[in-house]
Structures are given as structure tokens and as C-alpha cells.
Amino acid sequence: MFNVAEAPHILVVPSALPVKDLAGFIAYAKANPGKCTTLGGGGSPPHLAADQFARLAGLQLCMCRTRAWDRRSPNLVAGRLQIMSMSYGSARPHLKERRVEGARGGIEAPSRRPARGADGGGGGLAAWEMSAWFGIFAPRDTKARRSCAC
């Protein structure tokens, strides 16, 4: 296996959610157990990241299972999801248009940004980190082939 690329994830929330930072989201979710929904199912990077975040923060998040991956961002923007892990590249257009918020007081992976205090700005969740990676797999005895310049 050869790792060719990595896409770091950040946690994003709808702009309408009444939280200002990650600690605020954790307090909000603890005050509303079972009412905060995130994307779940299938073992996808967003699902695994949300599950890890919930366990580290001691939260009870509802996992919304959907097969329609193209609807995940609209569901977040509309407020049907309260938090989601997304690659920065996927989140960037929504962040730019202020439809979602991320990186507010540390709503992103600690190793992907400069430290912001003792906990790295992660609201006490310095251990949370997620990224999707892309690799090339081939049998061990695969020989490199030269391309011809015809």
C-alpha cells in the first residue's frame, strides 16, 4: 500500500446552532441528550469521526443513516444535523458562505492547526483527530512498468 493523499477533517455545525465553540457544543449536546444528530452508518470517515468525538466528549449523539451522500451537506446547512465531520475541502464552500461554522474555538482536528492553549484549543479533546486517506494497493510482487513515450 502506498499512501498518496490525506484529507484532514474538521467538525462543523450549522450557523444557526446557538454555540460559539466546541466547549459550547459539548454543553449544548449534554443539555439535550439524544437530540443532537450527526451523520452515521457505513463506517465512513464522517461516521467514525463523529463516533470517536462523541465517545471522547461523553455525548449521546443520534446517528442519521443515509445512503444519499449528496444530501449530507444540505442536511447540515438546514439544521437536520447538528454536527458533522467533513474534510476541509468539502466544508470550505459552506464555511466561506457562513452556512456552517467550523474551527470556532477549536472545532477541528488539533494536529491540523497551531496550538491554542493547553488543550490545543480542542475544548479538552486534544485526542480527537480524523482524516481520510487515499492509497494505491497492488500485489507485493507487482513490478513497476515504464510508460513508453510514443
N, CA, C and O atoms as a GROMACS GRO file, in nm:
protein
  600
    1MET      N    1   0.085  -0.118   0.000
    1MET     CA    2   0.000   0.000   0.000
    1MET      C    3   0.089   0.123   0.000
    1MET      O    4   0.189   0.129   0.071
    2PHE      N    5   0.051   0.218  -0.080
    2PHE     CA    6   0.122   0.344  -0.089
    2PHE      C    7   0.023   0.456  -0.063
    2PHE      O    8  -0.073   0.473  -0.139
    3ASN      N    9   0.044   0.533   0.043
    3ASN     CA   10  -0.046   0.644   0.076
    3ASN      C   11  -0.012   0.762  -0.014
    3ASN      O   12   0.101   0.812  -0.012
    4VAL      N   13  -0.110   0.806  -0.093
    4VAL     CA   14  -0.083   0.915  -0.188
    4VAL      C   15  -0.142   1.049  -0.147
    4VAL      O   16  -0.097   1.153  -0.194
    5ALA      N   17  -0.242   1.048  -0.059
    5ALA     CA   18  -0.303   1.176  -0.018
    5ALA      C   19  -0.378   1.158   0.112
    5ALA      O   20  -0.418   1.047   0.149
    6GLU      N   21  -0.398   1.268   0.182
    6GLU     CA   22  -0.472   1.268   0.307
    6GLU      C   23  -0.560   1.392   0.310
    6GLU      O   24  -0.518   1.500   0.268
    7ALA      N   25  -0.683   1.377   0.360
    7ALA     CA   26  -0.778   1.489   0.370
    7ALA      C   27  -0.818   1.507   0.515
    7ALA      O   28  -0.903   1.433   0.565
    8PRO      N   29  -0.759   1.604   0.584
    8PRO     CA   30  -0.794   1.626   0.725
    8PRO      C   31  -0.939   1.669   0.740
    8PRO      O   32  -0.993   1.741   0.656
    9HIS      N   33  -1.001   1.624   0.847
    9HIS     CA   34  -1.140   1.657   0.875
    9HIS      C   35  -1.151   1.763   0.982
    9HIS      O   36  -1.064   1.776   1.069
   10ILE      N   37  -1.258   1.840   0.975
   10ILE     CA   38  -1.293   1.935   1.080
   10ILE      C   39  -1.437   1.906   1.121
   10ILE      O   40  -1.514   1.849   1.044
   11LEU      N   41  -1.472   1.945   1.242
   11LEU     CA   42  -1.610   1.934   1.288
   11LEU      C   43  -1.681   2.064   1.251
   11LEU      O   44  -1.630   2.173   1.278
   12VAL      N   45  -1.798   2.053   1.191
   12VAL     CA   46  -1.874   2.171   1.152
   12VAL      C   47  -2.014   2.161   1.210
   12VAL      O   48  -2.068   2.052   1.229
   13VAL      N   49  -2.072   2.276   1.237
   13VAL     CA   50  -2.208   2.286   1.290
   13VAL      C   51  -2.285   2.386   1.205
   13VAL      O   52  -2.224   2.474   1.143
   14PRO      N   53  -2.418   2.375   1.200
   14PRO     CA   54  -2.494   2.476   1.126
   14PRO      C   55  -2.477   2.613   1.191
   14PRO      O   56  -2.467   2.623   1.313
   15SER      N   57  -2.473   2.716   1.111
   15SER     CA   58  -2.454   2.852   1.163
   15SER      C   59  -2.564   2.892   1.261
   15SER      O   60  -2.540   2.973   1.350
   16ALA      N   61  -2.684   2.836   1.245
   16ALA     CA   62  -2.796   2.872   1.332
   16ALA      C   63  -2.789   2.808   1.470
   16ALA      O   64  -2.863   2.846   1.560
   17LEU      N   65  -2.701   2.710   1.489
   17LEU     CA   66  -2.690   2.644   1.620
   17LEU      C   67  -2.633   2.743   1.721
   17LEU      O   68  -2.534   2.810   1.692
   18PRO      N   69  -2.695   2.753   1.839
   18PRO     CA   70  -2.652   2.855   1.937
   18PRO      C   71  -2.528   2.815   2.017
   18PRO      O   72  -2.533   2.809   2.140
   19VAL      N   73  -2.418   2.789   1.947
   19VAL     CA   74  -2.292   2.758   2.015
   19VAL      C   75  -2.182   2.845   1.955
   19VAL      O   76  -2.187   2.882   1.837
   20LYS      N   77  -2.083   2.877   2.037
   20LYS     CA   78  -1.974   2.962   1.991
   20LYS      C   79  -1.843   2.888   1.974
   20LYS      O   80  -1.753   2.935   1.905
   21ASP      N   81  -1.830   2.771   2.038
   21ASP     CA   82  -1.707   2.695   2.030
   21ASP      C   83  -1.737   2.549   2.062
   21ASP      O   84  -1.851   2.512   2.088
   22LEU      N   85  -1.633   2.468   2.060
   22LEU     CA   86  -1.650   2.325   2.083
   22LEU      C   87  -1.702   2.297   2.224
   22LEU      O   88  -1.788   2.211   2.242
   23ALA      N   89  -1.651   2.369   2.323
   23ALA     CA   90  -1.699   2.351   2.460
   23ALA      C   91  -1.848   2.385   2.468
   23ALA      O   92  -1.924   2.319   2.539
   24GLY      N   93  -1.889   2.488   2.395
   24GLY     CA   94  -2.030   2.525   2.390
   24GLY      C   95  -2.115   2.417   2.327
   24GLY      O   96  -2.226   2.390   2.373
   25PHE      N   97  -2.063   2.354   2.219
   25PHE     CA   98  -2.138   2.245   2.157
   25PHE      C   99  -2.151   2.127   2.252
   25PHE      O  100  -2.258   2.067   2.262
   26ILE      N  101  -2.044   2.094   2.321
   26ILE     CA  102  -2.049   1.982   2.415
   26ILE      C  103  -2.152   2.009   2.524
   26ILE      O  104  -2.231   1.921   2.558
   27ALA      N  105  -2.153   2.131   2.578
   27ALA     CA  106  -2.251   2.168   2.680
   27ALA      C  107  -2.393   2.160   2.623
   27ALA      O  108  -2.485   2.110   2.689
   28TYR      N  109  -2.411   2.208   2.501
   28TYR     CA  110  -2.542   2.204   2.435
   28TYR      C  111  -2.588   2.059   2.417
   28TYR      O  112  -2.703   2.026   2.447
   29ALA      N  113  -2.499   1.973   2.368
   29ALA     CA  114  -2.534   1.833   2.345
   29ALA      C  115  -2.563   1.760   2.475
   29ALA      O  116  -2.652   1.675   2.480
   30LYS      N  117  -2.489   1.791   2.582
   30LYS     CA  118  -2.515   1.727   2.711
   30LYS      C  119  -2.648   1.774   2.770
   30LYS      O  120  -2.714   1.698   2.840
   31ALA      N  121  -2.686   1.897   2.744
   31ALA     CA  122  -2.813   1.950   2.792
   31ALA      C  123  -2.931   1.896   2.710
   31ALA      O  124  -3.045   1.903   2.755
   32ASN      N  125  -2.902   1.842   2.592
   32ASN     CA  126  -3.005   1.788   2.502
   32ASN      C  127  -2.969   1.646   2.460
   32ASN      O  128  -2.950   1.620   2.342
   33PRO      N  129  -2.958   1.553   2.557
   33PRO     CA  130  -2.913   1.417   2.522
   33PRO      C  131  -3.007   1.349   2.422
   33PRO      O  132  -3.129   1.352   2.437
   34GLY      N  133  -2.947   1.289   2.322
   34GLY     CA  134  -3.025   1.219   2.221
   34GLY      C  135  -3.094   1.308   2.119
   34GLY      O  136  -3.165   1.257   2.032
   35LYS      N  137  -3.075   1.439   2.128
   35LYS     CA  138  -3.141   1.530   2.035
   35LYS      C  139  -3.045   1.588   1.932
   35LYS      O  140  -3.089   1.650   1.835
   36CYS      N  141  -2.917   1.569   1.950
   36CYS     CA  142  -2.818   1.617   1.853
   36CYS      C  143  -2.787   1.504   1.757
   36CYS      O  144  -2.752   1.393   1.798
   37THR      N  145  -2.802   1.533   1.630
   37THR     CA  146  -2.788   1.432   1.526
   37THR      C  147  -2.664   1.458   1.443
   37THR      O  148  -2.628   1.573   1.415
   38THR      N  149  -2.599   1.350   1.403
   38THR     CA  150  -2.484   1.356   1.315
   38THR      C  151  -2.499   1.248   1.210
   38THR      O  152  -2.589   1.164   1.220
   39LEU      N  153  -2.413   1.249   1.112
   39LEU     CA  154  -2.417   1.150   1.006
   39LEU      C  155  -2.358   1.020   1.057
   39LEU      O  156  -2.253   1.020   1.121
   40GLY      N  157  -2.424   0.910   1.031
   40GLY     CA  158  -2.374   0.782   1.078
   40GLY      C  159  -2.397   0.671   0.979
   40GLY      O  160  -2.462   0.690   0.876
   41GLY      N  161  -2.342   0.557   1.011
   41GLY     CA  162  -2.364   0.438   0.931
   41GLY      C  163  -2.256   0.414   0.828
   41GLY      O  164  -2.195   0.507   0.774
   42GLY      N  165  -2.234   0.290   0.801
   42GLY     CA  166  -2.146   0.250   0.692
   42GLY      C  167  -1.998   0.255   0.719
   42GLY      O  168  -1.919   0.214   0.633
   43GLY      N  169  -1.956   0.302   0.835
   43GLY     CA  170  -1.813   0.308   0.864
   43GLY      C  171  -1.738   0.411   0.782
   43GLY      O  172  -1.617   0.399   0.764
   44SER      N  173  -1.807   0.512   0.733
   44SER     CA  174  -1.743   0.617   0.655
   44SER      C  175  -1.658   0.705   0.747
   44SER      O  176  -1.679   0.703   0.868
   45PRO      N  177  -1.564   0.782   0.693
   45PRO     CA  178  -1.486   0.872   0.779
   45PRO      C  179  -1.573   0.967   0.862
   45PRO      O  180  -1.545   0.984   0.980
   46PRO      N  181  -1.679   1.030   0.805
   46PRO     CA  182  -1.762   1.116   0.890
   46PRO      C  183  -1.830   1.040   1.004
   46PRO      O  184  -1.841   1.091   1.116
   47HIS      N  185  -1.874   0.917   0.977
   47HIS     CA  186  -1.938   0.835   1.080
   47HIS      C  187  -1.839   0.799   1.190
   47HIS      O  188  -1.870   0.815   1.308
   48LEU      N  189  -1.722   0.751   1.153
   48LEU     CA  190  -1.621   0.711   1.252
   48LEU      C  191  -1.571   0.831   1.332
   48LEU      O  192  -1.547   0.821   1.452
   49ALA      N  193  -1.556   0.945   1.265
   49ALA     CA  194  -1.510   1.066   1.334
   49ALA      C  195  -1.613   1.113   1.435
   49ALA      O  196  -1.576   1.150   1.547
   50ALA      N  197  -1.740   1.112   1.398
   50ALA     CA  198  -1.846   1.154   1.490
   50ALA      C  199  -1.856   1.058   1.608
   50ALA      O  200  -1.875   1.102   1.722
   51ASP      N  201  -1.842   0.930   1.582
   51ASP     CA  202  -1.848   0.831   1.690
   51ASP      C  203  -1.731   0.851   1.787
   51ASP      O  204  -1.751   0.848   1.908
   52GLN      N  205  -1.611   0.872   1.734
   52GLN     CA  206  -1.495   0.896   1.820
   52GLN      C  207  -1.512   1.024   1.900
   52GLN      O  208  -1.483   1.027   2.020
   53PHE      N  209  -1.559   1.130   1.835
   53PHE     CA  210  -1.582   1.257   1.904
   53PHE      C  211  -1.683   1.239   2.017
   53PHE      O  212  -1.660   1.286   2.128
   54ALA      N  213  -1.795   1.171   1.990
   54ALA     CA  214  -1.898   1.151   2.091
   54ALA      C  215  -1.843   1.073   2.211
   54ALA      O  216  -1.871   1.107   2.326
   55ARG      N  217  -1.766   0.968   2.184
   55ARG     CA  218  -1.708   0.889   2.294
   55ARG      C  219  -1.612   0.972   2.376
   55ARG      O  220  -1.616   0.967   2.499
   56LEU      N  221  -1.524   1.048   2.311
   56LEU     CA  222  -1.427   1.130   2.384
   56LEU      C  223  -1.494   1.239   2.467
   56LEU      O  224  -1.449   1.271   2.577
   57ALA      N  225  -1.603   1.294   2.414
   57ALA     CA  226  -1.672   1.404   2.482
   57ALA      C  227  -1.779   1.355   2.580
   57ALA      O  228  -1.836   1.434   2.655
   58GLY      N  229  -1.806   1.224   2.579
   58GLY     CA  230  -1.910   1.170   2.666
   58GLY      C  231  -2.050   1.212   2.624
   58GLY      O  232  -2.135   1.239   2.708
   59LEU      N  233  -2.073   1.217   2.493
   59LEU     CA  234  -2.201   1.262   2.440
   59LEU      C  235  -2.283   1.146   2.386
   59LEU      O  236  -2.230   1.042   2.348
   60GLN      N  237  -2.414   1.167   2.385
   60GLN     CA  238  -2.506   1.075   2.322
   60GLN      C  239  -2.559   1.143   2.196
   60GLN      O  240  -2.652   1.222   2.203
   61LEU      N  241  -2.498   1.111   2.082
   61LEU     CA  242  -2.540   1.169   1.955
   61LEU      C  243  -2.625   1.066   1.880
   61LEU      O  244  -2.594   0.947   1.882
   62CYS      N  245  -2.730   1.112   1.814
   62CYS     CA  246  -2.809   1.024   1.728
   62CYS      C  247  -2.739   1.015   1.593
   62CYS      O  248  -2.695   1.116   1.539
   63MET      N  249  -2.729   0.896   1.541
   63MET     CA  250  -2.664   0.876   1.412
   63MET      C  251  -2.770   0.865   1.303
   63MET      O  252  -2.850   0.772   1.302
   64CYS      N  253  -2.771   0.960   1.213
   64CYS     CA  254  -2.864   0.962   1.100
   64CYS      C  255  -2.801   0.881   0.987
   64CYS      O  256  -2.694   0.916   0.936
   65ARG      N  257  -2.866   0.774   0.949
   65ARG     CA  258  -2.814   0.691   0.841
   65ARG      C  259  -2.878   0.734   0.710
   65ARG      O  260  -3.000   0.744   0.699
   66THR      N  261  -2.794   0.760   0.613
   66THR     CA  262  -2.844   0.798   0.481
   66THR      C  263  -2.756   0.737   0.374
   66THR      O  264  -2.634   0.729   0.389
   67ARG      N  265  -2.818   0.696   0.268
   67ARG     CA  266  -2.741   0.644   0.154
   67ARG      C  267  -2.710   0.756   0.056
   67ARG      O  268  -2.624   0.741  -0.031
   68ALA      N  269  -2.778   0.866   0.071
   68ALA     CA  270  -2.763   0.978  -0.022
   68ALA      C  271  -2.653   1.072   0.027
   68ALA      O  272  -2.680   1.170   0.096
   69TRP      N  273  -2.529   1.042  -0.009
   69TRP     CA  274  -2.416   1.122   0.036
   69TRP      C  275  -2.423   1.265  -0.015
   69TRP      O  276  -2.368   1.356   0.046
   70ASP      N  277  -2.490   1.285  -0.128
   70ASP     CA  278  -2.501   1.421  -0.181
   70ASP      C  279  -2.595   1.507  -0.098
   70ASP      O  280  -2.601   1.628  -0.118
   71ARG      N  281  -2.668   1.447  -0.005
   71ARG     CA  282  -2.760   1.523   0.080
   71ARG      C  283  -2.703   1.555   0.217
   71ARG      O  284  -2.771   1.618   0.299
   72ARG      N  285  -2.582   1.512   0.245
   72ARG     CA  286  -2.527   1.534   0.379
   72ARG      C  287  -2.505   1.682   0.408
   72ARG      O  288  -2.543   1.729   0.516
   73SER      N  289  -2.446   1.757   0.316
   73SER     CA  290  -2.423   1.900   0.340
   73SER      C  291  -2.554   1.977   0.350
   73SER      O  292  -2.569   2.058   0.441
   74PRO      N  293  -2.652   1.955   0.259
   74PRO     CA  294  -2.780   2.025   0.275
   74PRO      C  295  -2.849   1.993   0.408
   74PRO      O  296  -2.911   2.081   0.467
   75ASN      N  297  -2.838   1.870   0.455
   75ASN     CA  298  -2.897   1.835   0.584
   75ASN      C  299  -2.829   1.908   0.698
   75ASN      O  300  -2.895   1.948   0.794
   76LEU      N  301  -2.700   1.928   0.689
   76LEU     CA  302  -2.627   2.003   0.791
   76LEU      C  303  -2.665   2.151   0.784
   76LEU      O  304  -2.697   2.212   0.887
   77VAL      N  305  -2.662   2.208   0.666
   77VAL     CA  306  -2.695   2.350   0.649
   77VAL      C  307  -2.837   2.378   0.697
   77VAL      O  308  -2.862   2.482   0.758
   78ALA      N  309  -2.931   2.287   0.669
   78ALA     CA  310  -3.071   2.305   0.708
   78ALA      C  311  -3.094   2.282   0.857
   78ALA      O  312  -3.203   2.310   0.907
   79GLY      N  313  -2.994   2.230   0.927
   79GLY     CA  314  -3.008   2.209   1.070
   79GLY      C  315  -3.064   2.073   1.108
   79GLY      O  316  -3.092   2.049   1.225
   80ARG      N  317  -3.081   1.983   1.011
   80ARG     CA  318  -3.128   1.848   1.043
   80ARG      C  319  -3.016   1.765   1.107
   80ARG      O  320  -3.043   1.666   1.175
   81LEU      N  321  -2.892   1.806   1.084
   81LEU     CA  322  -2.776   1.750   1.154
   81LEU      C  323  -2.718   1.864   1.237
   81LEU      O  324  -2.712   1.978   1.190
   82GLN      N  325  -2.676   1.834   1.360
   82GLN     CA  326  -2.623   1.940   1.445
   82GLN      C  327  -2.471   1.947   1.444
   82GLN      O  328  -2.413   2.050   1.479
   83ILE      N  329  -2.406   1.839   1.405
   83ILE     CA  330  -2.259   1.840   1.394
   83ILE      C  331  -2.218   1.733   1.295
   83ILE      O  332  -2.283   1.629   1.284
   84MET      N  333  -2.112   1.759   1.223
   84MET     CA  334  -2.064   1.661   1.127
   84MET      C  335  -1.915   1.680   1.105
   84MET      O  336  -1.863   1.792   1.109
   85SER      N  337  -1.847   1.571   1.083
   85SER     CA  338  -1.706   1.574   1.046
   85SER      C  339  -1.700   1.575   0.894
   85SER      O  340  -1.760   1.491   0.827
   86MET      N  341  -1.627   1.671   0.840
   86MET     CA  342  -1.612   1.683   0.695
   86MET      C  343  -1.466   1.712   0.663
   86MET      O  344  -1.393   1.769   0.744
   87SER      N  345  -1.424   1.671   0.546
   87SER     CA  346  -1.291   1.713   0.504
   87SER      C  347  -1.296   1.864   0.486
   87SER      O  348  -1.399   1.922   0.452
   88TYR      N  349  -1.182   1.926   0.509
   88TYR     CA  350  -1.179   2.072   0.496
   88TYR      C  351  -1.218   2.115   0.355
   88TYR      O  352  -1.287   2.216   0.337
   89GLY      N  353  -1.176   2.039   0.256
   89GLY     CA  354  -1.210   2.073   0.118
   89GLY      C  355  -1.360   2.071   0.092
   89GLY      O  356  -1.412   2.156   0.021
   90SER      N  357  -1.430   1.974   0.151
   90SER     CA  358  -1.575   1.966   0.135
   90SER      C  359  -1.645   2.077   0.213
   90SER      O  360  -1.747   2.130   0.168
   91ALA      N  361  -1.590   2.114   0.328
   91ALA     CA  362  -1.654   2.214   0.414
   91ALA      C  363  -1.627   2.357   0.366
   91ALA      O  364  -1.705   2.448   0.395
   92ARG      N  365  -1.518   2.377   0.295
   92ARG     CA  366  -1.472   2.512   0.261
   92ARG      C  367  -1.578   2.602   0.196
   92ARG      O  368  -1.594   2.716   0.239
   93PRO      N  369  -1.652   2.556   0.092
   93PRO     CA  370  -1.753   2.646   0.033
   93PRO      C  371  -1.861   2.687   0.133
   93PRO      O  372  -1.908   2.801   0.132
   94HIS      N  373  -1.901   2.594   0.220
   94HIS     CA  374  -2.004   2.624   0.320
   94HIS      C  375  -1.950   2.719   0.428
   94HIS      O  376  -2.022   2.806   0.476
   95LEU      N  377  -1.824   2.701   0.464
   95LEU     CA  378  -1.761   2.790   0.562
   95LEU      C  379  -1.750   2.931   0.505
   95LEU      O  380  -1.777   3.030   0.573
   96LYS      N  381  -1.709   2.938   0.379
   96LYS     CA  382  -1.690   3.068   0.314
   96LYS      C  383  -1.821   3.147   0.307
   96LYS      O  384  -1.821   3.269   0.324
   97GLU      N  385  -1.932   3.077   0.282
   97GLU     CA  386  -2.062   3.141   0.273
   97GLU      C  387  -2.133   3.150   0.408
   97GLU      O  388  -2.248   3.192   0.415
   98ARG      N  389  -2.064   3.108   0.515
   98ARG     CA  390  -2.115   3.115   0.653
   98ARG      C  391  -2.243   3.035   0.673
   98ARG      O  392  -2.324   3.067   0.760
   99ARG      N  393  -2.261   2.928   0.592
   99ARG     CA  394  -2.377   2.841   0.611
   99ARG      C  395  -2.351   2.742   0.723
   99ARG      O  396  -2.445   2.696   0.789
  100VAL      N  397  -2.225   2.711   0.746
  100VAL     CA  398  -2.184   2.628   0.860
  100VAL      C  399  -2.067   2.697   0.928
  100VAL      O  400  -2.002   2.785   0.870
  101GLU      N  401  -2.042   2.657   1.049
  101GLU     CA  402  -1.930   2.711   1.124
  101GLU      C  403  -1.837   2.596   1.161
  101GLU      O  404  -1.882   2.486   1.192
  102GLY      N  405  -1.712   2.624   1.156
  102GLY     CA  406  -1.611   2.528   1.197
  102GLY      C  407  -1.494   2.606   1.252
  102GLY      O  408  -1.483   2.727   1.233
  103ALA      N  409  -1.408   2.537   1.320
  103ALA     CA  410  -1.288   2.600   1.373
  103ALA      C  411  -1.320   2.714   1.468
  103ALA      O  412  -1.236   2.802   1.490
  104ARG      N  413  -1.439   2.714   1.526
  104ARG     CA  414  -1.473   2.816   1.624
  104ARG      C  415  -1.428   2.765   1.760
  104ARG      O  416  -1.492   2.676   1.817
  105GLY      N  417  -1.320   2.818   1.811
  105GLY     CA  418  -1.271   2.774   1.940
  105GLY      C  419  -1.221   2.632   1.937
  105GLY      O  420  -1.216   2.567   2.042
  106GLY      N  421  -1.186   2.582   1.824
  106GLY     CA  422  -1.125   2.450   1.818
  106GLY      C  423  -1.214   2.341   1.765
  106GLY      O  424  -1.199   2.227   1.807
  107ILE      N  425  -1.306   2.371   1.676
  107ILE     CA  426  -1.390   2.265   1.620
  107ILE      C  427  -1.318   2.207   1.499
  107ILE      O  428  -1.373   2.201   1.389
  108GLU      N  429  -1.195   2.166   1.521
  108GLU     CA  430  -1.122   2.096   1.415
  108GLU      C  431  -1.012   2.011   1.478
  108GLU      O  432  -0.983   2.023   1.597
  109ALA      N  433  -0.952   1.926   1.399
  109ALA     CA  434  -0.852   1.834   1.450
  109ALA      C  435  -0.731   1.909   1.505
  109ALA      O  436  -0.673   1.992   1.435
  110PRO      N  437  -0.693   1.883   1.630
  110PRO     CA  438  -0.585   1.959   1.693
  110PRO      C  439  -0.453   1.956   1.618
  110PRO      O  440  -0.382   2.057   1.616
  111SER      N  441  -0.417   1.846   1.556
  111SER     CA  442  -0.286   1.839   1.491
  111SER      C  443  -0.284   1.916   1.360
  111SER      O  444  -0.177   1.930   1.301
  112ARG      N  445  -0.397   1.965   1.313
  112ARG     CA  446  -0.404   2.034   1.184
  112ARG      C  447  -0.393   2.184   1.197
  112ARG      O  448  -0.404   2.254   1.096
  113ARG      N  449  -0.371   2.236   1.317
  113ARG     CA  450  -0.367   2.380   1.335
  113ARG      C  451  -0.270   2.414   1.447
  113ARG      O  452  -0.231   2.326   1.524
  114PRO      N  453  -0.231   2.540   1.459
  114PRO     CA  454  -0.143   2.579   1.568
  114PRO      C  455  -0.213   2.560   1.702
  114PRO      O  456  -0.335   2.575   1.713
  115ALA      N  457  -0.136   2.528   1.803
  115ALA     CA  458  -0.191   2.507   1.937
  115ALA      C  459  -0.256   2.635   1.988
  115ALA      O  460  -0.207   2.745   1.964
  116ARG      N  461  -0.366   2.618   2.059
  116ARG     CA  462  -0.438   2.732   2.118
  116ARG      C  463  -0.460   2.704   2.265
  116ARG      O  464  -0.574   2.685   2.308
  117GLY      N  465  -0.356   2.702   2.342
  117GLY     CA  466  -0.372   2.677   2.485
  117GLY      C  467  -0.335   2.536   2.521
  117GLY      O  468  -0.288   2.459   2.437
  118ALA      N  469  -0.355   2.502   2.646
  118ALA     CA  470  -0.309   2.373   2.699
  118ALA      C  471  -0.372   2.254   2.628
  118ALA      O  472  -0.306   2.152   2.609
  119ASP      N  473  -0.499   2.266   2.590
  119ASP     CA  474  -0.564   2.152   2.524
  119ASP      C  475  -0.557   2.162   2.372
  119ASP      O  476  -0.622   2.085   2.302
  120GLY      N  477  -0.479   2.255   2.321
  120GLY     CA  478  -0.469   2.271   2.176
  120GLY      C  479  -0.592   2.337   2.117
  120GLY      O  480  -0.609   2.336   1.996
  121GLY      N  481  -0.677   2.394   2.202
  121GLY     CA  482  -0.797   2.461   2.152
  121GLY      C  483  -0.910   2.366   2.125
  121GLY      O  484  -1.014   2.409   2.075
  122GLY      N  485  -0.895   2.240   2.156
  122GLY     CA  486  -0.997   2.141   2.124
  122GLY      C  487  -1.099   2.121   2.233
  122GLY      O  488  -1.166   2.017   2.235
  123GLY      N  489  -1.114   2.216   2.324
  123GLY     CA  490  -1.215   2.204   2.427
  123GLY      C  491  -1.194   2.082   2.515
  123GLY      O  492  -1.291   2.023   2.563
  124GLY      N  493  -1.069   2.044   2.538
  124GLY     CA  494  -1.041   1.926   2.618
  124GLY      C  495  -1.036   1.798   2.537
  124GLY      O  496  -1.022   1.690   2.594
  125LEU      N  497  -1.046   1.807   2.405
  125LEU     CA  498  -1.046   1.689   2.320
  125LEU      C  499  -0.923   1.685   2.231
  125LEU      O  500  -0.934   1.666   2.110
  126ALA      N  501  -0.808   1.703   2.290
  126ALA     CA  502  -0.685   1.704   2.211
  126ALA      C  503  -0.663   1.570   2.140
  126ALA      O  504  -0.585   1.564   2.045
  127ALA      N  505  -0.730   1.463   2.184
  127ALA     CA  506  -0.710   1.332   2.122
  127ALA      C  507  -0.793   1.315   1.995
  127ALA      O  508  -0.771   1.220   1.920
  128TRP      N  509  -0.890   1.406   1.969
  128TRP     CA  510  -0.974   1.389   1.851
  128TRP      C  511  -0.898   1.432   1.727
  128TRP      O  512  -0.846   1.544   1.718
  129GLU      N  513  -0.894   1.343   1.631
  129GLU     CA  514  -0.832   1.372   1.502
  129GLU      C  515  -0.889   1.274   1.401
  129GLU      O  516  -0.904   1.156   1.430
  130MET      N  517  -0.920   1.325   1.283
  130MET     CA  518  -0.969   1.238   1.178
  130MET      C  519  -0.923   1.290   1.044
  130MET      O  520  -0.917   1.410   1.021
  131SER      N  521  -0.890   1.198   0.958
  131SER     CA  522  -0.861   1.233   0.820
  131SER      C  523  -0.892   1.112   0.734
  131SER      O  524  -0.881   0.998   0.778
  132ALA      N  525  -0.931   1.139   0.613
  132ALA     CA  526  -0.950   1.033   0.515
  132ALA      C  527  -0.819   1.024   0.437
  132ALA      O  528  -0.757   1.125   0.408
  133TRP      N  529  -0.779   0.904   0.405
  133TRP     CA  530  -0.657   0.890   0.327
  133TRP      C  531  -0.686   0.807   0.203
  133TRP      O  532  -0.781   0.730   0.198
  134PHE      N  533  -0.603   0.826   0.106
  134PHE     CA  534  -0.619   0.761  -0.023
  134PHE      C  535  -0.489   0.688  -0.055
  134PHE      O  536  -0.380   0.745  -0.043
  135GLY      N  537  -0.501   0.564  -0.096
  135GLY     CA  538  -0.381   0.486  -0.122
  135GLY      C  539  -0.393   0.404  -0.249
  135GLY      O  540  -0.500   0.394  -0.310
  136ILE      N  541  -0.282   0.347  -0.286
  136ILE     CA  542  -0.275   0.257  -0.401
  136ILE      C  543  -0.237   0.120  -0.348
  136ILE      O  544  -0.139   0.106  -0.275
  137PHE      N  545  -0.315   0.021  -0.384
  137PHE     CA  546  -0.289  -0.116  -0.341
  137PHE      C  547  -0.254  -0.201  -0.462
  137PHE      O  548  -0.314  -0.186  -0.569
  138ALA      N  549  -0.157  -0.288  -0.446
  138ALA     CA  550  -0.118  -0.380  -0.553
  138ALA      C  551  -0.055  -0.502  -0.488
  138ALA      O  552  -0.004  -0.493  -0.376
  139PRO      N  553  -0.056  -0.615  -0.557
  139PRO     CA  554   0.010  -0.733  -0.502
  139PRO      C  555   0.158  -0.705  -0.476
  139PRO      O  556   0.219  -0.623  -0.545
  140ARG      N  557   0.213  -0.772  -0.378
  140ARG     CA  558   0.352  -0.750  -0.336
  140ARG      C  559   0.451  -0.764  -0.450
  140ARG      O  560   0.548  -0.689  -0.457
  141ASP      N  561   0.429  -0.858  -0.538
  141ASP     CA  562   0.526  -0.884  -0.645
  141ASP      C  563   0.499  -0.803  -0.773
  141ASP      O  564   0.554  -0.835  -0.878
  142THR      N  565   0.417  -0.701  -0.766
  142THR     CA  566   0.390  -0.617  -0.882
  142THR      C  567   0.516  -0.541  -0.920
  142THR      O  568   0.580  -0.477  -0.836
  143LYS      N  569   0.551  -0.549  -1.046
  143LYS     CA  570   0.671  -0.480  -1.094
  143LYS      C  571   0.630  -0.348  -1.157
  143LYS      O  572   0.526  -0.337  -1.223
  144ALA      N  573   0.714  -0.249  -1.136
  144ALA     CA  574   0.688  -0.119  -1.198
  144ALA      C  575   0.703  -0.132  -1.349
  144ALA      O  576   0.794  -0.199  -1.398
  145ARG      N  577   0.615  -0.069  -1.421
  145ARG     CA  578   0.624  -0.070  -1.567
  145ARG      C  579   0.659   0.069  -1.615
  145ARG      O  580   0.612   0.169  -1.562
  146ARG      N  581   0.740   0.073  -1.713
  146ARG     CA  582   0.777   0.202  -1.771
  146ARG      C  583   0.677   0.237  -1.879
  146ARG      O  584   0.637   0.152  -1.959
  147SER      N  585   0.636   0.360  -1.881
  147SER     CA  586   0.548   0.402  -1.988
  147SER      C  587   0.636   0.444  -2.106
  147SER      O  588   0.743   0.501  -2.089
  148CYS      N  589   0.588   0.414  -2.222
  148CYS     CA  590   0.666   0.450  -2.340
  148CYS      C  591   0.623   0.587  -2.392
  148CYS      O  592   0.504   0.620  -2.390
  149ALA      N  593   0.715   0.661  -2.437
  149ALA     CA  594   0.687   0.793  -2.494
  149ALA      C  595   0.677   0.776  -2.645
  149ALA      O  596   0.775   0.791  -2.717
  150CYS      N  597   0.560   0.745  -2.690
  150CYS     CA  598   0.539   0.720  -2.835
  150CYS      C  599   0.508   0.848  -2.907
  150CYS      O  600   0.487   0.847  -3.028
   0.00000   0.00000   0.00000
